């Protein structure tokens, strides 16, 4: 879906503008290390853009990097060479992520997050760091003695930008916004308000005392846990961005636990802290999301019949109890339709058990289509089904049964299927799930006995007619 927009001029212009703005911001806050791009949040945005839209957006990234570097260095040749490295970096990262880490779903599981970290740390960011360090050395900007230092600083700056910005952009761009209730909104406001307050105390000199640089950076960890367990991956990424921004702002203003004799040393320390916190938070968010998905799957398995996809017996009893409570509160009755397939044993004996299972699924599918959206169909067991019909009397249950019988009669698949049913009404036929199901079952077998009796009578009549003819 997103790849089709890769060559859209508006999309390319937006990517260029954002990359240029983030590149300019990185150059501005890098201070004495601006030539080395010690802070480069644009690397994270560039990788996210290529993962979302594909490699075709590279011209916008290259143009944004060139202009951002040129405005800082004033050297066209150096800026173009460095921009090449800043373009090859997300290009290689996006290709490898698409191939080995799930593409757009790279942040979905802990396994793919670790692959994301490995790819960016060992494959993509070394490209820009190596090309950047070589360019500055060949141009005479930095001596060979500083090559390792420049390479590590460059690598850390781009890696931190990816760890912080890429999850934020990817998750906000690809995760649909669900409905948020008032309590969740208030909790989110409280989370970010307290996070900002703690960051101001830890990193920005708001500590109530003469010493402003106590090593209290660990106080931010609970907010990552709060966001992961109470919200989700997107909120975790947002917490990381807020934390990174305030930590860097305080450090650049000589405040907080990372202040050192030189600004470059302090900047490298806060970058390392930010990278570690960002990666830890991203993994934590993925692990918690995996756990929640597994819990949801287990809940579905616990209340769903594996063959038909209908509710199972456990879910049926829960629904009946809830409907009884609601009916007593609203003083409106409801009914339970109990259904049994006719002749499933003959289908199994003649066509095999696989055909029998398929026949059960055909009845389940017809039952779904014959019921209302508010009705709940369940597989009671074997070839028996039940339907809970809220605010419906006996006639409504018989209407659903007729619809089901007509749908099965019109089905052209073989063998031909038919059903029998009985309808129990609350509270007339019982005031508990067990009594209602027992009454519906009794009515079902009364209907089935009448059907068998009518078939016998029809067969005897045919025999008599045949005997008269001979």
C-alpha positions as CSV (number, residue, x, y, z in Angstrom):
1,X,0.0,0.0,0.0
2,X,2.7,2.5,1.0
3,X,5.1,1.5,-1.8
4,X,2.7,3.0,-4.4
5,X,3.3,6.4,-2.9
6,X,7.1,6.2,-3.1
7,X,7.2,8.3,-6.3
8,X,4.5,10.7,-5.3
9,X,6.0,14.3,-5.5
10,X,4.1,15.3,-2.3
11,X,5.5,12.3,-0.4
12,X,9.0,12.9,-1.7
13,X,8.8,16.6,-0.8
14,X,7.6,15.7,2.7
15,X,10.4,13.2,3.3
16,X,13.0,15.7,2.0
17,X,11.6,18.4,4.3
18,X,11.5,16.3,7.4
19,X,15.0,14.8,6.8
20,X,16.5,18.2,6.2
21,X,14.8,19.6,9.4
22,X,16.1,16.7,11.5
23,X,19.5,16.9,9.9
24,X,19.7,20.6,10.6
25,X,18.6,19.9,14.2
26,X,21.3,17.2,14.6
27,X,24.0,19.6,13.3
28,X,22.9,22.4,15.6
29,X,23.0,20.3,18.8
30,X,26.2,18.5,17.9
31,X,28.2,21.6,18.8
32,X,31.9,21.0,18.4
33,X,31.2,17.7,16.7
34,X,28.9,19.0,14.0
35,X,31.2,17.9,11.2
36,X,31.1,14.3,12.7
37,X,27.2,14.2,13.0
38,X,27.4,13.0,16.6
39,X,23.7,13.6,16.8
40,X,21.8,12.6,13.7
41,X,18.1,11.8,14.3
42,X,17.6,12.0,10.6
43,X,19.1,8.5,10.3
44,X,16.1,7.1,12.1
45,X,13.7,8.9,9.9
46,X,15.5,7.9,6.7
47,X,15.4,4.2,7.7
48,X,11.7,4.4,8.6
49,X,10.9,6.1,5.4
50,X,12.6,3.5,3.3
51,X,11.1,0.6,5.3
52,X,7.6,2.1,4.8
53,X,7.8,3.4,1.2
54,X,10.7,1.3,-0.2
55,X,14.1,2.2,-1.6
56,X,12.6,4.4,-4.3
57,X,12.5,7.4,-1.9
58,X,16.3,7.6,-1.8
59,X,16.5,10.9,-3.9
60,X,14.6,12.7,-1.2
61,X,16.9,11.4,1.6
62,X,20.0,12.2,-0.4
63,X,18.8,15.7,-1.2
64,X,17.8,16.4,2.4
65,X,21.2,15.1,3.8
66,X,23.2,17.1,1.2
67,X,21.4,20.4,2.0
68,X,21.6,19.8,5.8
69,X,25.3,19.0,5.7
70,X,26.0,21.8,3.2
71,X,24.3,24.4,5.4
72,X,26.6,23.3,8.3
73,X,29.9,22.6,6.6
74,X,29.8,25.0,3.6
75,X,31.8,22.4,1.6
76,X,29.9,21.0,-1.3
77,X,32.2,18.0,-2.1
78,X,32.4,16.9,1.5
79,X,28.6,17.4,2.0
80,X,27.8,15.3,-1.1
81,X,30.2,12.5,-0.1
82,X,28.8,12.4,3.5
83,X,25.2,12.5,2.1
84,X,26.0,9.4,0.0
85,X,26.9,7.5,3.2
86,X,23.8,8.8,4.9
87,X,21.7,7.5,1.9
88,X,23.4,4.1,1.6
89,X,22.9,3.5,5.3
90,X,19.1,3.5,5.3
91,X,19.0,1.8,1.9
92,X,21.1,-1.1,3.1
93,X,19.2,-1.3,6.4
94,X,15.8,-1.3,4.7
95,X,16.7,-4.0,2.3
96,X,18.1,-6.2,5.0
97,X,15.1,-5.6,7.3
98,X,12.7,-6.4,4.6
99,X,14.7,-9.6,3.8
100,X,15.5,-10.9,7.3
101,X,13.4,-9.0,9.9
102,X,9.8,-8.8,8.7
103,X,9.7,-5.5,6.9
104,X,7.0,-3.3,8.3
105,X,6.4,-5.8,11.1
106,X,10.0,-5.5,12.3
107,X,9.0,-4.2,15.7
108,X,6.2,-6.8,16.2
109,X,8.2,-9.5,18.1
110,X,11.3,-9.5,20.3
111,X,13.1,-11.7,17.7
112,X,12.6,-9.2,14.9
113,X,13.6,-6.4,17.2
114,X,16.9,-8.1,17.9
115,X,17.4,-8.6,14.2
116,X,16.6,-4.9,13.7
117,X,19.2,-4.0,16.3
118,X,21.8,-6.3,14.8
119,X,21.2,-5.1,11.2
120,X,21.4,-1.4,12.1
121,X,24.4,-1.8,14.5
122,X,26.5,-4.1,12.4
123,X,25.5,-3.6,8.7
124,X,23.9,-0.2,8.0
125,X,25.4,2.4,10.4
126,X,29.0,1.2,9.8
127,X,28.5,2.3,6.1
128,X,28.0,6.0,6.9
129,X,30.5,5.9,9.8
130,X,33.2,4.5,7.6
131,X,32.6,6.7,4.6
132,X,32.3,9.7,6.9
133,X,35.5,9.1,8.8
134,X,37.4,8.4,5.5
135,X,36.0,11.6,3.9
136,X,37.1,13.7,6.9
137,X,40.5,12.1,6.9
138,X,41.1,12.4,3.1
139,X,39.9,16.0,3.2
140,X,42.4,16.9,6.0
141,X,39.6,17.8,8.4
142,X,40.7,15.2,11.0
143,X,44.0,13.6,11.5
144,X,44.5,9.8,11.2
145,X,45.1,9.6,14.9
146,X,41.4,10.5,15.5
147,X,40.0,8.1,12.9
148,X,38.8,5.5,15.4
149,X,37.3,8.2,17.7
150,X,35.5,9.9,14.7
151,X,34.2,6.5,13.5
152,X,32.8,5.5,16.8
153,X,31.2,8.9,17.4
154,X,29.7,8.9,14.0
155,X,28.4,5.3,14.4
156,X,26.9,6.0,17.8
157,X,25.2,9.2,16.6
158,X,23.5,7.5,13.7
159,X,22.7,4.3,15.7
160,X,21.1,6.3,18.5
161,X,19.0,8.2,15.9
162,X,17.8,4.9,14.5
163,X,17.0,3.3,17.9
164,X,15.1,6.4,19.0
165,X,13.3,7.7,15.9
166,X,12.7,4.7,13.7
167,X,10.4,2.9,16.1
168,X,8.5,6.1,16.8
169,X,7.9,6.8,13.1
170,X,7.2,3.2,12.1
171,X,4.7,2.6,14.9
172,X,2.8,5.9,14.5
173,X,2.7,5.5,10.7
174,X,1.6,1.8,10.6
175,X,-0.4,1.1,13.8
176,X,-4.1,2.0,13.5
177,X,-5.5,4.3,16.2
178,X,-8.0,2.5,18.3
179,X,-10.8,4.0,20.4
180,X,-9.5,5.6,23.6
181,X,-11.8,5.9,26.6
182,X,-11.6,8.7,29.1
183,X,-9.7,6.8,31.8
184,X,-7.0,5.7,29.3
185,X,-6.6,9.3,28.1
186,X,-6.2,10.6,31.7
187,X,-3.7,7.8,32.5
188,X,-1.7,8.7,29.3
189,X,-1.7,12.4,30.3
190,X,-0.5,11.4,33.8
191,X,2.2,9.2,32.4
192,X,3.7,11.9,30.2
193,X,3.3,14.6,32.8
194,X,5.2,12.6,35.4
195,X,7.8,11.5,32.9
196,X,8.5,15.1,31.9
197,X,8.7,16.1,35.5
198,X,11.1,13.4,36.4
199,X,13.3,14.2,33.4
200,X,13.4,17.8,34.3
201,X,14.6,16.9,37.8
202,X,17.2,14.3,36.6
203,X,18.5,15.9,33.4
204,X,17.5,19.6,33.4
205,X,18.7,20.9,36.8
206,X,15.3,21.0,38.6
207,X,16.7,18.8,41.5
208,X,15.8,20.6,44.8
209,X,19.4,21.1,46.0
210,X,22.7,22.6,45.3
211,X,24.0,19.6,43.4
212,X,22.2,19.2,40.0
213,X,24.0,16.2,38.5
214,X,23.2,13.3,40.8
215,X,23.2,10.0,38.8
216,X,19.4,9.5,39.0
217,X,18.9,8.5,35.3
218,X,17.5,5.1,36.5
219,X,14.4,6.9,37.7
220,X,13.2,6.9,34.1
221,X,13.0,3.1,33.8
222,X,9.6,2.8,35.6
223,X,8.0,5.0,32.9
224,X,9.1,2.6,30.2
225,X,7.5,-0.2,32.2
226,X,4.4,1.8,32.7
227,X,4.0,2.5,29.0
228,X,4.8,-1.0,27.9
229,X,2.4,-2.8,30.3
230,X,-0.5,-0.3,30.4
231,X,-0.4,1.0,26.8
232,X,1.6,-0.5,23.9
233,X,4.6,-0.3,21.6
234,X,3.7,3.1,20.1
235,X,3.4,4.7,23.5
236,X,6.8,3.2,24.6
237,X,8.4,4.7,21.5
238,X,6.9,8.1,22.3
239,X,8.2,7.9,25.9
240,X,11.7,7.1,24.5
241,X,11.6,10.2,22.2
242,X,10.6,12.5,25.1
243,X,13.3,11.0,27.3
244,X,15.9,11.3,24.7
245,X,15.0,14.9,23.9
246,X,15.1,16.1,27.5
247,X,18.3,14.1,28.3
248,X,20.1,15.7,25.4
249,X,18.7,19.2,26.1
250,X,19.9,19.1,29.7
251,X,23.3,17.7,28.8
252,X,23.9,20.3,26.1
253,X,23.1,23.0,28.7
254,X,25.7,21.5,31.2
255,X,23.0,20.0,33.4
256,X,22.3,16.4,34.6
257,X,24.3,13.3,35.3
258,X,26.2,13.2,32.0
259,X,28.0,16.5,32.4
260,X,31.8,16.1,31.8
261,X,34.8,18.5,31.4
262,X,34.2,18.6,27.6
263,X,31.0,19.0,25.7
264,X,31.9,16.2,23.2
265,X,32.5,13.7,26.0
266,X,29.1,14.6,27.6
267,X,27.4,14.3,24.3
268,X,28.8,10.8,23.7
269,X,27.8,9.6,27.1
270,X,24.2,10.8,26.8
271,X,24.0,9.2,23.3
272,X,25.2,5.9,24.7
273,X,22.6,6.1,27.5
274,X,19.9,7.0,25.1
275,X,20.7,4.2,22.7
276,X,20.7,1.6,25.5
277,X,17.4,2.9,26.9
278,X,15.8,3.0,23.5
279,X,16.7,-0.5,22.5
280,X,15.7,-1.9,25.9
281,X,12.3,-0.1,25.7
282,X,11.7,-1.3,22.2
283,X,12.4,-4.9,23.1
284,X,10.3,-4.6,26.3
285,X,7.4,-3.2,24.2
286,X,7.6,-6.1,21.8
287,X,7.8,-8.7,24.5
288,X,4.7,-7.3,26.3
289,X,2.8,-7.0,23.0
290,X,3.7,-10.7,22.2
291,X,2.5,-11.7,25.7
292,X,-0.8,-9.9,25.2
293,X,-1.4,-11.4,21.8
294,X,-0.7,-14.9,23.2
295,X,-3.2,-14.3,26.0
296,X,-5.8,-13.2,23.5
297,X,-5.2,-16.3,21.4
298,X,-5.5,-18.5,24.5
299,X,-8.7,-16.8,25.4
300,X,-10.1,-17.4,21.9
301,X,-9.0,-21.0,22.0
302,X,-10.7,-21.5,25.4
303,X,-14.1,-20.2,24.1
304,X,-14.0,-21.2,20.4
305,X,-14.7,-24.6,18.8
306,X,-11.6,-25.5,16.8
307,X,-13.5,-27.2,14.0
308,X,-16.3,-24.7,13.2
309,X,-15.0,-21.5,14.7
310,X,-18.3,-21.1,16.7
311,X,-18.4,-20.6,20.4
312,X,-17.8,-23.7,22.4
313,X,-19.7,-25.2,25.3
314,X,-17.9,-23.1,27.9
315,X,-18.7,-19.9,26.1
316,X,-22.3,-21.0,25.6
317,X,-22.8,-21.4,29.3
318,X,-21.1,-18.0,30.0
319,X,-23.4,-16.4,27.5
320,X,-26.5,-18.0,28.9
321,X,-25.7,-16.8,32.4
322,X,-25.0,-13.3,31.2
323,X,-28.3,-13.3,29.2
324,X,-30.2,-14.6,32.2
325,X,-28.9,-11.7,34.3
326,X,-29.7,-9.2,31.6
327,X,-33.2,-10.6,31.0
328,X,-34.0,-10.4,34.7
329,X,-32.9,-6.8,34.7
330,X,-34.8,-5.8,31.6
331,X,-37.7,-8.1,32.2
332,X,-37.5,-9.3,28.5
333,X,-37.4,-13.0,27.7
334,X,-34.9,-14.7,25.4
335,X,-34.8,-18.1,23.7
336,X,-32.4,-20.9,23.1
337,X,-32.5,-22.8,19.8
338,X,-31.1,-26.4,20.1
339,X,-30.2,-28.0,16.8
340,X,-29.2,-31.6,15.9
341,X,-28.0,-32.8,12.4
342,X,-30.0,-35.6,10.9
343,X,-28.1,-38.6,9.7
344,X,-24.5,-37.6,10.5
345,X,-23.7,-41.2,11.2
346,X,-24.8,-42.3,7.8
347,X,-22.6,-39.6,6.2
348,X,-19.6,-40.8,8.2
349,X,-20.3,-44.4,7.3
350,X,-20.8,-43.7,3.6
351,X,-18.4,-40.9,2.8
352,X,-15.9,-41.0,5.7
353,X,-15.2,-39.0,8.8
354,X,-13.6,-36.2,6.8
355,X,-16.8,-35.6,4.9
356,X,-18.6,-35.8,8.2
357,X,-16.4,-33.0,9.6
358,X,-17.0,-31.0,6.5
359,X,-20.8,-31.5,6.9
360,X,-20.6,-30.1,10.4
361,X,-18.8,-27.1,9.1
362,X,-21.4,-26.6,6.4
363,X,-24.1,-26.5,9.0
364,X,-22.1,-24.1,11.2
365,X,-21.6,-21.8,8.3
366,X,-25.3,-21.9,7.4
367,X,-26.2,-21.2,11.0
368,X,-24.1,-18.1,11.0
369,X,-25.8,-16.8,7.9
370,X,-29.2,-17.6,9.3
371,X,-28.8,-15.8,12.6
372,X,-28.8,-12.1,13.5
373,X,-25.7,-10.1,14.4
374,X,-26.7,-10.1,18.1
375,X,-27.3,-13.9,18.2
376,X,-24.6,-16.2,19.3
377,X,-24.2,-19.7,17.7
378,X,-22.3,-22.4,19.5
379,X,-21.3,-26.0,18.9
380,X,-22.7,-27.9,21.9
381,X,-20.8,-31.1,21.0
382,X,-20.7,-33.7,18.2
383,X,-23.4,-32.8,15.7
384,X,-25.4,-30.6,18.1
385,X,-25.6,-26.8,18.1
386,X,-27.2,-24.1,20.1
387,X,-28.1,-20.5,19.4
388,X,-28.7,-17.9,22.0
389,X,-31.3,-15.4,20.7
390,X,-31.6,-12.3,22.9
391,X,-35.0,-10.6,23.3
392,X,-36.6,-13.3,21.1
393,X,-39.5,-15.6,21.8
394,X,-40.3,-19.0,20.6
395,X,-41.5,-17.9,17.2
396,X,-38.2,-16.1,16.6
397,X,-36.3,-19.3,17.3
398,X,-38.5,-21.3,14.9
399,X,-37.9,-18.6,12.3
400,X,-34.1,-19.1,12.6
401,X,-34.6,-22.9,12.4
402,X,-36.7,-22.5,9.2
403,X,-34.0,-20.2,7.6
404,X,-31.4,-22.8,8.4
405,X,-33.4,-25.6,7.0
406,X,-34.1,-23.6,3.8
407,X,-30.4,-22.7,3.4
408,X,-29.3,-26.3,3.8
409,X,-32.0,-27.5,1.3
410,X,-30.7,-24.9,-1.3
411,X,-27.1,-26.0,-0.8
412,X,-25.9,-27.9,-3.8
413,X,-23.0,-29.6,-2.1
414,X,-23.3,-33.3,-1.5
415,X,-24.4,-35.1,0.7
416,X,-27.7,-33.2,1.3
417,X,-28.0,-32.1,4.9
418,X,-30.9,-31.5,7.2
419,X,-31.5,-30.6,10.8
420,X,-34.0,-30.8,13.6
421,X,-34.5,-28.3,16.4
422,X,-36.2,-27.3,19.6
423,X,-36.8,-23.9,21.1
424,X,-36.7,-23.2,24.9
425,X,-37.7,-19.8,26.3
426,X,-36.5,-18.1,29.4
427,X,-38.1,-18.1,32.0
428,X,-40.9,-20.3,30.8
429,X,-38.8,-23.4,30.2
430,X,-36.2,-22.9,32.9
431,X,-34.3,-20.3,34.9
432,X,-30.8,-21.6,34.6
433,X,-28.5,-22.6,31.7
434,X,-28.8,-26.3,32.5
435,X,-32.6,-26.3,32.7
436,X,-32.9,-24.2,29.5
437,X,-30.6,-26.5,27.5
438,X,-32.3,-29.6,28.9
439,X,-35.7,-28.2,27.9
440,X,-34.5,-27.3,24.4
441,X,-32.9,-30.8,24.1
442,X,-36.2,-32.5,25.1
443,X,-38.2,-30.4,22.6
444,X,-35.6,-31.2,19.9
445,X,-36.0,-34.9,20.4
446,X,-39.7,-34.6,20.4
447,X,-39.5,-32.9,17.0
448,X,-37.1,-35.5,15.8
449,X,-39.5,-38.3,17.0
450,X,-42.3,-36.7,15.1
451,X,-40.1,-36.5,12.0
452,X,-39.2,-40.2,12.2
453,X,-42.9,-41.1,12.7
454,X,-43.9,-39.0,9.7
455,X,-41.2,-40.6,7.6
456,X,-42.4,-44.1,8.6
457,X,-46.0,-43.2,7.9
458,X,-45.0,-41.9,4.5
459,X,-43.0,-45.1,3.8
460,X,-45.9,-47.3,4.8
461,X,-48.2,-45.3,2.5
462,X,-45.8,-45.8,-0.4
463,X,-45.7,-49.5,0.3
464,X,-49.4,-49.8,0.3
465,X,-49.7,-47.9,-3.0
466,X,-47.0,-50.1,-4.5
467,X,-48.9,-53.2,-3.3
468,X,-52.1,-52.0,-4.8
469,X,-50.5,-51.4,-8.1
470,X,-49.2,-55.0,-8.2
